[in-house]
Amino acid sequence: MNARSRLTLFTLLFVMTALPAVAAAPARGDEASARGAVLARFDAALHADAAALERLLADDLDYCNFRGDCETKRQYIDAVKSGSLKYKSIEPTVERVKLFVDTAAVTGRVRVTATRDGLERTIHASYLAVLAWRDGRWQLTSWSSTLLELQPVS
Amino acid sequence: MKTRRTTLPAVLLSMAALVSVPCLAKDSPREAALRAAEIRRFEANVNADARALGELLDEGLEYVHSNGELDSKKSFIDSLTSGRRDYASTAADIETIRILGDVAVIRGTARVTVIDAGTTRELHIGYTDVWVWKNNRWQMTAWRSARLPDSPVK
């Protein structure tokens, strides 16, 4: 095999191996992946999965709960890791995804039973999640919710 | 459009804007435009100014009030022009503005006096709203608020 043939073969092999990887990593987020990222965040919170939360939450996250208290990414993950915020159940629905260039606004409702600093509550809230497409994935950059019902359990 | 109560809200809003002067100094033109749009929107609510709200609100607006009630752009404007909902005064304080490409997220607090179907309510709320840059201007596309623990009406 001469040098030119070897170069052609190498180029062909490179393209064949690189193409699936390129196809697997979407250049832009879409509606389905935004919906998936919001649901994955609920799942990570429920299972206190700090590693997943690190990936799913943006460094500039502004997380405002139904009482209007706002936390950073670090504060939220620390609360979940330490158990001061412990989710017992989360039942979310995603109602609408508005897709912009590299941002998505996802709205829906969620019923959550959680213990915060020893007080267990079940809340039903309407939420607004803003996702930013960074490093090839959706990251939650803003969270806010409005209380629909509050049921103190204990 | 009603005009009877423009002075006091305008003063309150101007005061809130003045408090934020250090931030204003470093605002980019787009950020300054957004801050102005937010202040104008609160004024338009108090003045039931359908024309201004027509420009400032996105067609796809989802406005969830602090009591969980959901309004579209049309139903929100209709509620003000019909007098069913009457914002007597609003003193807003913009805390953060984040611009994410063609989308922006504002977080703030507001003291609101609203007459809702004849009942006057004094509210202290924390809010997050999402704006989108469309047709060369900012338009609000989502609003969520939470009643703060010291809100006169919980």
Interface residues (C-beta under 8 A of the other chain):
Chain A: D60 D62 C64 N65 F66 R67 G68 C70 R96 K98 F100 V101 D102 T103 A105 T107 S126 Y127 L128 V130 A132 T141 S142 S144 S145 T146 L147 L148
Chain B: G60 E62 V64 H65 S66 G68 L70 T96 R98 L100 G101 D102 V103 V105 R107 T109 I125 G126 Y127 T128 V130 V132 T141 A142 R144 S145 A146 R147 L148 P149
